[in-house]
Amino acid sequence: MSLRIRMPCNPLIPGILIIFVVFLLLSGCVSVLTPAGPDTFSGDAGNGTIKVALIGQDSAWSFSRGCTWEAAFQVSNTGDTEAGNVELYIELVNAGNGSVRDTKKIYIGTLRPGESRSVRMDLDGECTEDYTVRAVPSFSSASG
């Protein structure tokens, strides 16, 4: 003789379990991207000064790329002279151990005194880590 026990199954349970698993998989992608230091970064060359400010950030997840972090920066020439060959070097830094996870370089071009440009960059990271961002401008003075 065998005894069969039949457990009643609520049709909502599988759906709730799927939502819970998806939430667990995506929960690492809500990490906050913060500046590694002050909110503005600057570089000087002669009388020129380039300031970089982190103005926005967002994290995303996709099947093709995994977790990505989008950072938006405002790059401004606050100096008295034109700045040529302006580039922005961006690093995604692991907040826990300080290792650099991803780097990008953006060519911005020439900025006249008082001119600003906004730039966005996607950086690749791991879903289970928290990150900071480091942005370093480089440029040459148009006069030299």
C-alpha positions as CSV (number, residue, x, y, z in Angstrom):
1,M,0.0,0.0,0.0
2,S,1.3,3.4,-0.9
3,L,0.3,6.7,0.5
4,R,0.0,9.7,-1.8
5,I,0.0,13.1,-0.4
6,R,-1.2,15.8,-2.6
7,M,-0.2,19.4,-1.8
8,P,-2.5,22.1,-2.9
9,C,-0.8,24.4,-5.3
10,N,-1.6,28.1,-5.5
11,P,-1.1,29.3,-9.1
12,L,0.5,32.6,-7.8
13,I,3.4,30.8,-6.2
14,P,5.5,30.1,-9.4
15,G,5.0,33.7,-10.5
16,I,6.1,35.1,-7.2
17,L,9.1,32.8,-7.2
18,I,10.1,34.0,-10.7
19,I,9.8,37.7,-9.7
20,F,11.9,37.0,-6.6
21,V,14.7,35.3,-8.6
22,V,14.7,38.1,-11.1
23,F,14.9,40.7,-8.3
24,L,17.9,38.8,-6.8
25,L,19.7,38.7,-10.1
26,L,19.2,42.4,-10.8
27,S,19.7,43.8,-7.3
28,G,23.4,44.2,-7.8
29,C,22.8,46.7,-10.7
30,V,21.3,49.3,-8.4
31,S,24.7,50.2,-7.0
32,V,25.4,53.9,-6.7
33,L,28.1,55.4,-8.8
34,T,29.9,58.2,-6.8
35,P,32.8,60.5,-7.5
36,A,36.1,59.2,-6.2
37,G,36.8,62.4,-4.4
38,P,35.2,65.8,-5.0
39,D,32.3,66.4,-7.4
40,T,34.6,68.4,-9.6
41,F,37.9,67.5,-11.1
42,S,40.2,70.1,-12.7
43,G,43.3,70.3,-14.8
44,D,45.5,73.4,-15.5
45,A,47.7,74.4,-18.4
46,G,49.0,78.0,-18.4
47,N,46.0,80.3,-17.9
48,G,43.5,77.6,-18.9
49,T,41.5,75.6,-16.4
50,I,39.2,72.7,-17.3
51,K,36.6,71.6,-14.7
52,V,34.7,68.4,-14.8
53,A,31.5,67.8,-12.8
54,L,29.6,64.5,-12.4
55,I,26.0,65.6,-13.3
56,G,24.2,62.3,-13.7
57,Q,24.5,58.6,-13.3
58,D,22.5,55.4,-13.8
59,S,23.0,51.7,-13.8
60,A,21.5,49.2,-16.2
61,W,21.5,45.5,-17.0
62,S,21.1,43.7,-20.3
63,F,21.6,40.1,-21.4
64,S,24.2,41.2,-24.0
65,R,26.5,43.4,-21.8
66,G,25.6,42.5,-18.2
67,C,25.8,45.4,-15.7
68,T,26.7,48.9,-17.1
69,W,27.1,52.3,-15.5
70,E,26.3,55.4,-17.4
71,A,28.0,58.6,-16.2
72,A,27.2,62.1,-17.4
73,F,29.8,64.9,-17.0
74,Q,29.8,68.6,-17.6
75,V,33.2,69.7,-19.0
76,S,33.9,73.5,-18.7
77,N,36.7,75.8,-19.6
78,T,36.8,78.2,-16.7
79,G,40.2,79.8,-17.7
80,D,41.1,82.8,-19.7
81,T,42.5,81.0,-22.8
82,E,41.2,78.5,-25.3
83,A,41.9,74.9,-24.4
84,G,42.7,72.6,-27.3
85,N,42.7,68.8,-27.6
86,V,40.6,68.4,-24.5
87,E,40.2,64.8,-23.5
88,L,38.5,63.2,-20.5
89,Y,39.9,60.0,-19.0
90,I,37.3,58.1,-17.0
91,E,37.8,55.2,-14.6
92,L,35.3,52.9,-13.0
93,V,36.9,52.1,-9.6
94,N,35.8,49.3,-7.3
95,A,34.7,51.0,-4.0
96,G,35.8,48.1,-1.9
97,N,39.4,47.4,-3.0
98,G,40.3,50.4,-5.3
99,S,40.9,48.3,-8.4
100,V,40.0,49.9,-11.8
101,R,37.3,47.8,-13.5
102,D,36.9,49.8,-16.8
103,T,38.5,52.9,-18.4
104,K,37.4,55.1,-21.3
105,K,38.9,58.1,-23.0
106,I,36.7,60.7,-24.7
107,Y,38.0,63.4,-27.1
108,I,36.1,66.6,-26.6
109,G,38.0,69.0,-28.8
110,T,38.6,72.7,-28.3
111,L,36.8,74.7,-25.6
112,R,36.8,78.5,-25.7
113,P,36.9,80.4,-22.3
114,G,33.5,80.0,-20.6
115,E,32.4,77.1,-23.0
116,S,31.0,73.9,-21.6
117,R,30.0,70.5,-23.1
118,S,28.1,67.6,-21.7
119,V,29.4,64.0,-22.3
120,R,28.1,60.6,-21.4
121,M,30.0,57.4,-21.1
122,D,28.9,53.7,-20.5
123,L,31.3,51.7,-18.3
124,D,31.2,48.0,-17.8
125,G,31.2,46.6,-14.2
126,E,30.2,43.6,-12.2
127,C,26.6,43.4,-10.9
128,T,27.6,42.5,-7.3
129,E,30.1,45.4,-6.8
130,D,29.8,49.0,-5.8
131,Y,31.8,51.6,-7.8
132,T,33.1,55.1,-7.7
133,V,34.1,57.1,-10.8
134,R,37.3,59.1,-11.4
135,A,37.5,61.6,-14.3
136,V,40.7,63.4,-15.2
137,P,40.8,66.0,-17.9
138,S,43.8,66.7,-20.1
139,F,44.4,69.5,-22.7
140,S,46.9,71.8,-24.2
141,S,46.8,75.6,-24.2
142,A,45.9,76.8,-27.7
143,S,48.7,79.4,-27.5
144,G,51.4,76.8,-26.7
